[in-house]
Amino acid sequence: MRQNELSPAPGSKRNRKRVGRGDSSGHGTYSGRGIKGQKSRAGGGRMRPGFEGGQLPLIKRLPQKRGFFNISRIEYSVVNINKLNIFDDGSEVTPETLLAAGLIKSLRHPVKILGDGDISHSLTVKADKFSAAAKSKIEAAGGKVEEVGHAAEAG
């Protein structure tokens, strides 16, 4: 067998459909596009996924299926109480000291203390919000909890 004797398997190669070449070709007049409508026009067959011909698409009619952005949401910088063990016994912990210790990235967001872990000594903790577990654990260790009240205006 030589290279010039090779041929594709029977039925594997077909001539492409040449549309718009007269009625006798079988693909004349409307060229396989049907009569009127968006898909019969030049460039009309390419629509983005989810396009419904100008009708409000399903993805926009059902916001709960795609999520939504709550403009009233307050984004907190969160710190767990086990991270507060780096501070000395009896010291005062404020958002500024948390920033200096590298526990929060900026003072732009209000600070919330969460109750993951344990605290080993008493601290006076000042933050915008506390979870119930964090508050009870700090007070159980002999510390004080003070809510600084500008969490409502931040956001």
Sequence and secondary structure as in RCSB ss.txt:
>XXXX:A:sequence
MRQNELSPAPGSKRNRKRVGRGDSSGHGTYSGRGIKGQKSRAGGGRMRPGFEGGQLPLIKRLPQKRGFFNISRIE
YSVVNINKLNIFDDGSEVTPETLLAAGLIKSLRHPVKILGDGDISHSLTVKADKFSAAAKSKIEAAGGKVEEVGH
AAEAG
>XXXX:A:secstr
  GGG    TTS       SS GGGTS TTTTS SSSGGGSTTTT   TT  TTS  HHHH GGGT    TT   
 EEEEGGGGGGS TT EE HHHHHHTTSSS SSS EEEE  S   S  EEEESEE HHHHHHHHHTT EEEE S 
TTT  
